[in-house]
Amino acid sequence: MFYQVQLPYSYEALEPHVDALTMETHYSKHHATYTKNLNDAAEKAGLSHLGIEELMSSLETVTDQGLRTALRNNSGGFYNHNLYFSTMSPNGGGQPTGEFGEIFLKTFGSYEAFREQFTKLATGQFGSGWAWLSANKAGELKLSSSPNQDNPIIEKSGFIPILGIDVWEHAYYLKYKNLRPDYIKAYYEVIDWKTVAENYKAVVEG
């Protein structure tokens, strides 16, 4: 069975960057629904015993097209939101440091260059979707974007997300209305780079 990540902060803790009503609605409604639907679909498909990454990598084994679509959408929604919520913090912001910070700067040249590229991907994602910072087992970093609830694992890119920003309107519309760039700018103030570095280490050492 799959469970929502437990928030290590209160709904209002990310104010003023992410408002409390959006956090509560996003987590307790949207994410909860993805989790429930994933568990229902996984049970029907006989895949409840798999880990979430293995399940997302095995979608082609599900012969029923409707069930496969439900699994794709809801496994992505579950996984993506678990990552999103766990890589934000009221003590976030700043830049990566330590060993991961060195790899980060070697890849992108500067934090500003990373931010420019990541912002472009997040802003330019047409309609609903995500922008990602991902890593592979060789320790390489990569930026990308995905439509809907897809992600680099579902896309079989060989990379695993370590940071992702949700650019579905439900993630920002209550506070920022149609101004997605303002939401993206605020998001940088709550990124938990310590957790991102731990995610990177887990990919490389996993």
C-alpha positions, 0 to 999 in steps of 0.5 A: 500500500502507498502512503502520502509523505507526512509533512514535516511542517504545518500548512501555514509554515511556507507563508508567504511564499506558498499560502496555507489554503493552497497547501492544505487543499493541495495536500489533503485533497489533490495528493490524497486523491492521487494516493487513493486512486493509485492504491485502488488501481494497483490492487486491481492490477495486482501490483500493490506489492511493488515499490513506487519506482518499480511500479512506474517502470512496469506500466507496459506490463499492464495489458488493460489500457484503461487501467494502465492509464490510471496507474500512469496518472496516479502513480506519477501524481503520488510520486511527484507530490511526495517529492514536491512536498518533501523538498520544501521547507520553511527554512529553505532557500539559498543555494546547495552546499557541500559535496552536492553543491560542488557537483551542482556548480560543476554541472550548471556553472552557477546557481543563477544559471541553474535558476535561469534554465529551471525557470525556463522549463517550469514557465514554458511547460504548456498546460499542466506539468512539472520541471525537474532536477534529476540524477542518474547512478553515474552522478550526473545531473539533468534538467527536464520537464514533463507534461501532466503527472509524468516524470523522468522515471515513467519516461524511462530517461535513466534519471531519477528526480531529486527536485520537482516543481508542480506547475499545475494551476492547483499548486499556485492559483489561489495565491498567484492566479495566472501569474505562474512566474511569480509562483516559480520565483517564490518557490526558490525561497522554500527549496530544501537543498539539504533534502535534495542533496540527500536525494542525490546521494540515495540515487548514486548510492542506491 
